[in-house]
Amino acid sequence: MMTSIKSVRTGALALFMSLGAGGAALAEGSPAGQAFFWELVDTSATIGQHYTFEPDGSVTQQTTYIFNDGRPEQDVGPSYVAGWSQDGDGGVTVEWADEPSQHCVAWPAYTQGPVDAVPDGDCWLSEQIRNLIREGAVGGYDG
């Protein structure tokens, strides 16, 4: 389930202030149950996206909007955005619903911290997530 964007914002700030460049280069067993978030502060709203690698092989996305004009917070999702599978050798393929699939030779061993600080930690990111990062979104591993 989606963590409130308010909690994500607070967690993101504490996360980046305390850990800076977190992460480890060792491979982890599986992405099952792992979650990631990105937050983008836009002129009209703060947009938070939370991605969860579900144990059933799906990836769900929950999006939260906190509008700057006083409108109530809006949650969208969770919705299916991808499927993931793991090869016998530990490699993970993420098959995005609307974008090309991505492959990780081994699933990165994430610790609390930014995803881009982990060697090969961004191997599964979709182009949509990469665009958010290019636009200034901050985020990382959420557990």
PASEBA-1860 file (N, C-alpha, C; in nm, 3 decimals):
! residues 143
1> MMTSIKSV> 0.083/-0.117/0.000/0.000/0.000/0.000/0.088/0.124/0.000 ~ 0.041/0.230/-0.055/0.115/0.354/-0.069/0.141/0.420/0.065 ~ 0.264/0.459/0.084/0.300/0.541/0.198/0.254/0.682/0.167 ~ 0.197/0.750/0.261/0.153/0.887/0.238/0.269/0.970/0.185 ~ 0.240/1.058/0.090/0.343/1.143/0.033/0.407/1.229/0.141 ~ 0.330/1.264/0.244/0.386/1.342/0.354/0.492/1.260/0.427 ~ 0.466/1.132/0.448/0.564/1.045/0.511/0.683/1.024/0.419 ~ 0.657/1.010/0.289/0.764/0.991/0.192/0.854/1.113/0.192
9> RTGALALF> 0.794/1.233/0.192/0.873/1.356/0.189/0.962/1.362/0.312 ~ 0.906/1.338/0.428/0.983/1.341/0.552/1.091/1.234/0.549 ~ 1.054/1.114/0.506/1.150/1.003/0.498/1.260/1.031/0.398 ~ 1.224/1.089/0.284/1.323/1.118/0.181/1.425/1.218/0.230 ~ 1.379/1.322/0.297/1.470/1.422/0.349/1.565/1.361/0.451 ~ 1.512/1.287/0.545/1.596/1.223/0.646/1.691/1.123/0.582 ~ 1.639/1.048/0.486/1.718/0.947/0.418/1.840/1.007/0.350 ~ 1.819/1.114/0.273/1.929/1.171/0.198/2.023/1.251/0.285
17> MSLGAGGA> 1.972/1.312/0.391/2.059/1.387/0.480/2.147/1.293/0.562 ~ 2.092/1.179/0.603/2.168/1.090/0.690/2.256/0.991/0.616 ~ 2.215/0.951/0.497/2.289/0.844/0.430/2.366/0.888/0.307 ~ 2.324/0.995/0.243/2.395/1.038/0.123/2.393/0.928/0.019 ~ 2.505/0.864/-0.003/2.514/0.759/-0.103/2.508/0.623/-0.034 ~ 2.389/0.567/-0.026/2.373/0.435/0.035/2.379/0.326/-0.069 ~ 2.365/0.203/-0.024/2.356/0.093/-0.118/2.480/0.007/-0.115 ~ 2.464/-0.113/-0.165/2.574/-0.208/-0.171/2.576/-0.273/-0.307
25> ALAEGSPA> 2.690/-0.325/-0.347/2.705/-0.381/-0.481/2.672/-0.530/-0.488 ~ 2.646/-0.593/-0.377/2.619/-0.736/-0.378/2.481/-0.764/-0.435 ~ 2.464/-0.880/-0.495/2.335/-0.918/-0.550/2.245/-0.968/-0.438 ~ 2.118/-0.939/-0.451/2.018/-0.983/-0.355/1.941/-1.098/-0.418 ~ 1.870/-1.174/-0.339/1.798/-1.289/-0.391/1.684/-1.256/-0.485 ~ 1.598/-1.163/-0.446/1.477/-1.140/-0.524/1.420/-1.001/-0.495 ~ 1.352/-0.942/-0.593/1.287/-0.813/-0.569/1.153/-0.826/-0.496 ~ 1.105/-0.946/-0.473/0.972/-0.967/-0.414/0.956/-0.888/-0.284
33> GQAFFWEL> 0.853/-0.803/-0.280/0.821/-0.726/-0.161/0.898/-0.597/-0.147 ~ 0.989/-0.567/-0.237/1.067/-0.444/-0.226/0.990/-0.326/-0.285 ~ 1.015/-0.207/-0.231/0.942/-0.088/-0.274/1.038/0.029/-0.294 ~ 1.002/0.115/-0.387/1.082/0.231/-0.425/0.990/0.351/-0.440 ~ 1.044/0.471/-0.421/0.961/0.590/-0.436/1.038/0.701/-0.506 ~ 0.963/0.789/-0.570/1.016/0.912/-0.627/0.918/1.023/-0.595 ~ 0.973/1.141/-0.570/0.890/1.258/-0.542/0.940/1.372/-0.629 ~ 0.847/1.434/-0.699/0.879/1.547/-0.786/0.796/1.666/-0.741
41> VDTSATIG> 0.864/1.777/-0.712/0.794/1.900/-0.676/0.777/1.979/-0.806 ~ 0.652/1.992/-0.848/0.614/2.061/-0.970/0.552/2.195/-0.932 ~ 0.532/2.284/-1.028/0.473/2.414/-0.998/0.330/2.402/-0.947 ~ 0.257/2.300/-0.988/0.117/2.287/-0.946/0.095/2.187/-0.833 ~ 0.190/2.095/-0.814/0.169/1.991/-0.713/0.299/1.921/-0.681 ~ 0.300/1.854/-0.568/0.406/1.759/-0.536/0.352/1.623/-0.575 ~ 0.427/1.552/-0.658/0.383/1.424/-0.711/0.472/1.315/-0.655 ~ 0.410/1.219/-0.589/0.485/1.107/-0.534/0.445/0.979/-0.603
49> QHYTFEPD> 0.543/0.899/-0.643/0.515/0.769/-0.702/0.584/0.662/-0.620 ~ 0.509/0.558/-0.593/0.557/0.448/-0.509/0.540/0.320/-0.590 ~ 0.651/0.248/-0.613/0.649/0.124/-0.691/0.678/0.008/-0.598 ~ 0.596/-0.096/-0.605/0.616/-0.214/-0.522/0.629/-0.338/-0.611 ~ 0.733/-0.416/-0.587/0.752/-0.544/-0.654/0.678/-0.647/-0.572 ~ 0.559/-0.681/-0.617/0.472/-0.773/-0.544/0.526/-0.916/-0.553 ~ 0.505/-0.995/-0.449/0.551/-1.134/-0.451/0.489/-1.218/-0.563 ~ 0.374/-1.174/-0.618/0.309/-1.250/-0.725/0.369/-1.225/-0.863
57> GSVTQQTT> 0.475/-1.143/-0.871/0.540/-1.117/-1.000/0.488/-0.993/-1.070 ~ 0.408/-0.911/-1.002/0.362/-0.786/-1.062/0.434/-0.669/-0.996 ~ 0.433/-0.557/-1.065/0.483/-0.431/-1.010/0.366/-0.336/-1.009 ~ 0.336/-0.280/-0.892/0.225/-0.186/-0.882/0.278/-0.045/-0.856 ~ 0.200/0.052/-0.901/0.235/0.193/-0.883/0.120/0.264/-0.814 ~ 0.154/0.340/-0.713/0.059/0.427/-0.643/0.111/0.568/-0.662 ~ 0.024/0.660/-0.706/0.065/0.799/-0.726/-0.018/0.887/-0.634 ~ 0.049/0.981/-0.569/-0.018/1.077/-0.482/0.015/1.217/-0.530
65> YIFNDGRP> -0.089/1.300/-0.535/-0.073/1.440/-0.572/-0.110/1.527/-0.453 ~ -0.021/1.619/-0.416/-0.054/1.721/-0.318/-0.051/1.852/-0.394 ~ -0.169/1.908/-0.416/-0.183/2.028/-0.499/-0.145/2.153/-0.421 ~ -0.084/2.248/-0.492/-0.043/2.374/-0.430/-0.158/2.474/-0.418 ~ -0.269/2.449/-0.486/-0.379/2.545/-0.485/-0.486/2.514/-0.381 ~ -0.457/2.423/-0.288/-0.550/2.394/-0.180/-0.647/2.280/-0.206 ~ -0.648/2.226/-0.328/-0.734/2.109/-0.353/-0.690/1.995/-0.264 ~ -0.782/1.904/-0.232/-0.746/1.790/-0.145/-0.644/1.699/-0.213
73> EQDVGPSY> -0.564/1.633/-0.129/-0.468/1.533/-0.177/-0.543/1.426/-0.256 ~ -0.481/1.379/-0.362/-0.544/1.277/-0.446/-0.451/1.157/-0.460 ~ -0.503/1.037/-0.434/-0.429/0.913/-0.453/-0.484/0.840/-0.574 ~ -0.395/0.791/-0.658/-0.433/0.715/-0.777/-0.361/0.581/-0.771 ~ -0.436/0.474/-0.776/-0.376/0.341/-0.772/-0.411/0.272/-0.643 ~ -0.349/0.163/-0.612/-0.240/0.106/-0.689/-0.289/0.045/-0.820 ~ -0.202/0.050/-0.918/-0.236/-0.008/-1.047/-0.116/-0.088/-1.098 ~ -0.147/-0.187/-1.179/-0.045/-0.272/-1.240/0.031/-0.190/-1.345
81> VAGWSQDG> 0.165/-0.190/-1.338/0.244/-0.121/-1.439/0.348/-0.212/-1.505 ~ 0.374/-0.328/-1.443/0.476/-0.418/-1.498/0.463/-0.555/-1.434 ~ 0.529/-0.650/-1.497/0.546/-0.782/-1.439/0.695/-0.806/-1.427 ~ 0.733/-0.886/-1.329/0.875/-0.918/-1.315/0.891/-1.068/-1.303 ~ 1.006/-1.116/-1.350/1.038/-1.258/-1.338/1.187/-1.272/-1.311 ~ 1.222/-1.383/-1.249/1.362/-1.406/-1.215/1.411/-1.532/-1.283 ~ 1.528/-1.521/-1.348/1.592/-1.635/-1.413/1.656/-1.724/-1.309 ~ 1.689/-1.845/-1.349/1.757/-1.939/-1.259/1.893/-1.891/-1.213
89> DGGVTVEW> 1.956/-1.802/-1.293/2.089/-1.751/-1.255/2.081/-1.624/-1.171 ~ 1.960/-1.580/-1.133/1.944/-1.462/-1.048/1.910/-1.335/-1.122 ~ 1.918/-1.336/-1.254/1.882/-1.218/-1.332/1.733/-1.188/-1.321 ~ 1.697/-1.061/-1.328/1.557/-1.021/-1.317/1.519/-0.940/-1.440 ~ 1.404/-0.975/-1.499/1.349/-0.899/-1.610/1.220/-0.833/-1.565 ~ 1.209/-0.703/-1.594/1.087/-0.628/-1.564/1.023/-0.594/-1.697 ~ 0.901/-0.645/-1.717/0.828/-0.622/-1.842/0.723/-0.515/-1.818 ~ 0.757/-0.392/-1.859/0.668/-0.278/-1.841/0.549/-0.287/-1.933
97> ADEPSQHC> 0.432/-0.248/-1.886/0.309/-0.257/-1.964/0.314/-0.168/-2.088 ~ 0.371/-0.049/-2.076/0.369/0.048/-2.186/0.507/0.085/-2.239 ~ 0.610/0.013/-2.196/0.746/0.047/-2.236/0.827/-0.081/-2.256 ~ 0.945/-0.069/-2.315/1.029/-0.187/-2.334/1.069/-0.250/-2.200 ~ 1.092/-0.380/-2.202/1.134/-0.449/-2.080/1.277/-0.410/-2.046 ~ 1.310/-0.425/-1.918/1.444/-0.395/-1.868/1.497/-0.521/-1.799 ~ 1.629/-0.538/-1.800/1.688/-0.658/-1.742/1.802/-0.622/-1.647 ~ 1.805/-0.690/-1.534/1.916/-0.679/-1.438/1.987/-0.814/-1.437
105> VAWPAYTQ> 2.117/-0.814/-1.455/2.193/-0.938/-1.455/2.178/-1.007/-1.320 ~ 2.178/-0.929/-1.214/2.151/-0.978/-1.078/2.074/-0.867/-1.008 ~ 1.982/-0.902/-0.921/1.905/-0.799/-0.852/1.995/-0.729/-0.751 ~ 2.006/-0.594/-0.761/2.093/-0.521/-0.669/2.048/-0.537/-0.524 ~ 2.143/-0.536/-0.433/2.114/-0.544/-0.290/2.094/-0.402/-0.238 ~ 1.969/-0.361/-0.233/1.940/-0.225/-0.191/1.943/-0.210/-0.040 ~ 1.991/-0.095/0.004/1.979/-0.053/0.143/1.910/0.083/0.137 ~ 1.868/0.135/0.251/1.804/0.265/0.251/1.897/0.366/0.187
113> GPVDAVPD> 1.850/0.433/0.086/1.932/0.532/0.016/1.887/0.547/-0.127 ~ 1.952/0.636/-0.198/1.914/0.661/-0.337/1.947/0.543/-0.427 ~ 1.857/0.514/-0.519/1.877/0.403/-0.612/1.998/0.426/-0.700 ~ 2.022/0.550/-0.744/2.132/0.574/-0.836/2.269/0.565/-0.769 ~ 2.274/0.546/-0.638/2.402/0.528/-0.571/2.443/0.382/-0.566 ~ 2.355/0.292/-0.609/2.382/0.149/-0.607/2.434/0.109/-0.745 ~ 2.554/0.046/-0.753/2.602/0.001/-0.883/2.495/-0.087/-0.950 ~ 2.461/-0.055/-1.072/2.358/-0.124/-1.149/2.221/-0.118/-1.081
121> GDCWLSEQ> 2.203/-0.027/-0.986/2.077/-0.018/-0.914/1.962/0.034/-0.995 ~ 1.992/0.095/-1.110/1.883/0.148/-1.192/1.855/0.061/-1.314 ~ 1.903/-0.061/-1.314/1.892/-0.148/-1.431/1.747/-0.177/-1.471 ~ 1.653/-0.167/-1.378/1.514/-0.202/-1.407/1.425/-0.081/-1.434 ~ 1.477/0.041/-1.419/1.393/0.160/-1.430/1.331/0.176/-1.568 ~ 1.206/0.217/-1.570/1.138/0.247/-1.695/1.179/0.386/-1.743 ~ 1.148/0.418/-1.866/1.178/0.550/-1.919/1.097/0.657/-1.846 ~ 0.975/0.623/-1.802/0.894/0.717/-1.726/0.965/0.758/-1.597
129> IRNLIREG> 1.022/0.661/-1.526/1.094/0.692/-1.403/1.220/0.771/-1.434 ~ 1.292/0.732/-1.539/1.412/0.807/-1.578/1.378/0.952/-1.611 ~ 1.263/0.975/-1.676/1.219/1.111/-1.706/1.191/1.189/-1.578 ~ 1.127/1.125/-1.480/1.102/1.191/-1.352/1.235/1.236/-1.289 ~ 1.334/1.148/-1.292/1.465/1.179/-1.234/1.530/1.296/-1.309 ~ 1.521/1.294/-1.443/1.576/1.405/-1.522/1.506/1.537/-1.490 ~ 1.379/1.530/-1.454/1.302/1.650/-1.418/1.326/1.694/-1.274 ~ 1.407/1.620/-1.200/1.444/1.660/-1.065/1.383/1.578/-0.953
137> AVGGYDG> 1.316/1.468/-0.985/1.259/1.384/-0.879/1.369/1.325/-0.794 ~ 1.340/1.316/-0.665/1.431/1.249/-0.572/1.359/1.127/-0.516 ~ 1.434/1.028/-0.481/1.372/0.909/-0.427/1.473/0.801/-0.404 ~ 1.423/0.684/-0.377/1.514/0.574/-0.354/1.442/0.452/-0.302 ~ 1.518/0.369/-0.236/1.469/0.241/-0.183/1.390/0.267/-0.056 ~ 1.271/0.209/-0.050/1.180/0.233/0.061/1.158/0.108/0.145 ~ 1.231/0.003/0.119/1.218/-0.118/0.202/1.160/-0.235/0.131
END
